[in-house]
Amino acid sequence: METFKIAIIGTGWIAEKMAITIRGMQGVEGYAIS
């Protein structure tokens, strides 16, 4: 399975929720979070 790298640009509550969601997904990696 291919791994997709996802970057989150932003801060706050929504970025935190996105990071938590990405952590729980298969085939997805949080690459850059700022």
C-alpha angles and dihedrals in degrees: 000000000000118000117225118209115216127194123204115204110191143051138242138048098330093050089050092052091048091051092050090049093048090050090057096048126094119231093019128102128191099233105173125008119179 
